[in-house]
């Protein structure tokens, strides 16, 4: 399969948007312009994360302003919306914006994060809930009407109210998902289409991806493999590392304290793997944290979510991405700050060499 590349799209935009002075004003027009640019540059869509805005409101607004080449990948927490309502939302989206555009990024979150929304489930419980949830959504989007008695959901005449919406031709919205714990990998192996992971040194990632393939094969399935990475790409390696150093310099002590305080105890295995790469320590120079040639986990010092960046010249960045391709990765979700300008830079420098 040819390599697929998506961009990242959130309303926190700027050279270093985790600080007020590094953030630029963003409105609907700006976000629609960014989405249209992403489509025009040849990315196949963008990940819309659970950030400031609700992803459904943002995704619908962007889909209405773009063509079929822009496929929004919406981050969804299983359990925060009933499976029947999510199926209705998905069917409505596909009917209004065109078939085959919508994709779901399954986010299981952390125990503490989900309590804010009234969902009280521990780590492994989240994954059992997720497995039940997505099996129900698949049945609902394929047009079934049924009763269900499960561990987390009891449904009566589920799908009966969806009869007037045409079912999906493939029966389901493609699921993208990342989970590094045994429970997460098992859910991925049985239910998802694209297994996503954050950036790690290739020798560590190889072991995890082999485990994912093994568990998928046990369920008679083959998964696509995707990687979420931030890029700091410049004409030279020195310029790229200088740009990383500047991010450390412009980040406030308050931001470091907020991002790192208490997070070593997060119950997400993916976060724990990432945290171990820097140990919560802010270096004097970015390159002190280089864990593999051009691989820098320092983005997680000041922003939530995936915090690994590839830092280097165009040729070095392409070389690192090809290392991941050799492990079987066929999908990349990339980003850079600012999102607009870096979408151009990556499309004009990295993508032509990544797609021979």
Order of alpha helices (4+ residues) and beta strands (2+ residues): beta-alpha-beta-alpha-beta-alpha-beta-alpha-alpha-beta-beta-beta-alpha-beta-alpha-beta-alpha-alpha-alpha-beta-beta-beta-alpha-beta-alpha-alpha
